[in-house]
Amino acid sequence: MTMDSAEFRRILGHWGSGVAVVATHPPGARPWGLTANAFASVSLDPPLVLVCVDVRADTHDGLHVAGAFAVSVLAGDQERLARRFAADDVADKFEGVAWRTEVTGAPVLEDAVAWVDCRVWAAHPAGDHTIFVGEVLAGDAADRLPLFFYRGGFGRFQP
Ligand SMILES: Cc1cc2nc3c(=O)[nH]c(=O)nc-3n(C[C@H](O)[C@H](O)[C@H](O)COP(=O)(O)O)c2cc1C
């Protein structure tokens, strides 16, 4: 018996999370990025993180080609960016968005709560997603509160 996808989403929606933008910039192409909450720490030595990306996402192939990505953890006042990078009808998601590069050339969003810049260390097929494992080459964090996602809605986290 396999679970109905709406039921799967309903149950997993109870897993509250932060919200990040995963971005990549293949050589000779424009930058690609998407909103993601399937982001986790994997290993300390070497320092590894993972992101799970839908194979149908435009960003997916860019990640394979570039072999690198940055993860920007969004701040509580960056819900607009979370919605922009989750939209499928925005021609250039980076237009009017402040970003910079660090080590790999992948876009890091300004004013993020935290960011890591990664080289793709492994890519594992997983159903309709690919688990990209990234080796963290650089990163930093600021003393700001993050955006939160819970049961389909955005909120602000206050400890
Ligand atoms: C809160 C939130 C979390 C999301 N998490 C993921 C995720 O972890 N992986 C993923 O592939 N898509 C995720 N999405 C959906 C993508 O952001 C969305 O499909 C996006 O339009 C893909 O962009 P692209 O086709 O330009 O790459 C999430 C959306 C939202 C709103």
The ligand as an SDF file (V2000), in Angstrom:
LIG
                    3D

 31 33  0  0  0  0  0  0  0  0999 V2000
    8.3250   26.5440    2.0360 C   0  0  0  0  0  0  0  0  0  0  0  0
    8.6850   25.8340    0.7370 C   0  0  0  0  0  0  0  0  0  0  0  0
    9.6220   24.8260    0.7780 C   0  0  0  0  0  0  0  0  0  0  0  0
    9.9880   24.1420   -0.4050 C   0  0  0  0  0  0  0  0  0  0  0  0
   10.9400   23.1610   -0.3200 N   0  0  0  0  0  0  0  0  0  0  0  0
   11.3640   22.5650   -1.4600 C   0  0  0  0  0  0  0  0  0  0  0  0
   12.4260   21.6280   -1.3950 C   0  0  0  0  0  0  0  0  0  0  0  0
   12.9930   21.3460   -0.3500 O   0  0  0  0  0  0  0  0  0  0  0  0
   12.8240   21.0550   -2.5760 N   0  0  0  0  0  0  0  0  0  0  0  0
   12.2280   21.3540   -3.7750 C   0  0  0  0  0  0  0  0  0  0  0  0
   12.6300   20.7860   -4.8080 O   0  0  0  0  0  0  0  0  0  0  0  0
   11.2180   22.2450   -3.8590 N   0  0  0  0  0  0  0  0  0  0  0  0
   10.7890   22.8710   -2.7300 C   0  0  0  0  0  0  0  0  0  0  0  0
    9.7940   23.8160   -2.7890 N   0  0  0  0  0  0  0  0  0  0  0  0
    9.1730   24.1030   -4.0940 C   0  0  0  0  0  0  0  0  0  0  0  0
   10.0570   24.9850   -4.9960 C   0  0  0  0  0  0  0  0  0  0  0  0
   10.4650   26.1730   -4.3390 O   0  0  0  0  0  0  0  0  0  0  0  0
    9.2730   25.3710   -6.2730 C   0  0  0  0  0  0  0  0  0  0  0  0
    8.8730   24.1960   -6.9590 O   0  0  0  0  0  0  0  0  0  0  0  0
   10.0590   26.2680   -7.2350 C   0  0  0  0  0  0  0  0  0  0  0  0
    9.1470   26.8890   -8.1280 O   0  0  0  0  0  0  0  0  0  0  0  0
   11.0960   25.5640   -8.1070 C   0  0  0  0  0  0  0  0  0  0  0  0
   11.7940   26.5540   -8.8240 O   0  0  0  0  0  0  0  0  0  0  0  0
   12.5960   26.3130  -10.1760 P   0  0  0  0  0  0  0  0  0  0  0  0
   11.7360   25.4620  -11.0760 O   0  0  0  0  0  0  0  0  0  0  0  0
   12.8290   27.7050  -10.7340 O   0  0  0  0  0  0  0  0  0  0  0  0
   13.8850   25.6380   -9.8210 O   0  0  0  0  0  0  0  0  0  0  0  0
    9.3970   24.4970   -1.6350 C   0  0  0  0  0  0  0  0  0  0  0  0
    8.4460   25.5290   -1.6570 C   0  0  0  0  0  0  0  0  0  0  0  0
    8.0920   26.1910   -0.4850 C   0  0  0  0  0  0  0  0  0  0  0  0
    7.1010   27.3230   -0.5290 C   0  0  0  0  0  0  0  0  0  0  0  0
  1  2  1  0
  2  3  1  0
  2 30  2  0
  3  4  2  0
  4  5  1  0
  4 28  1  0
  5  6  2  0
  6  7  1  0
  6 13  1  0
  7  8  2  0
  7  9  1  0
  9 10  1  0
 10 11  2  0
 10 12  1  0
 12 13  2  0
 13 14  1  0
 14 15  1  0
 14 28  1  0
 15 16  1  0
 16 17  1  0
 16 18  1  0
 18 19  1  0
 18 20  1  0
 20 21  1  0
 20 22  1  0
 22 23  1  0
 23 24  1  0
 24 25  2  0
 24 26  1  0
 24 27  1  0
 28 29  2  0
 29 30  1  0
 30 31  1  0
M  END
$$$$
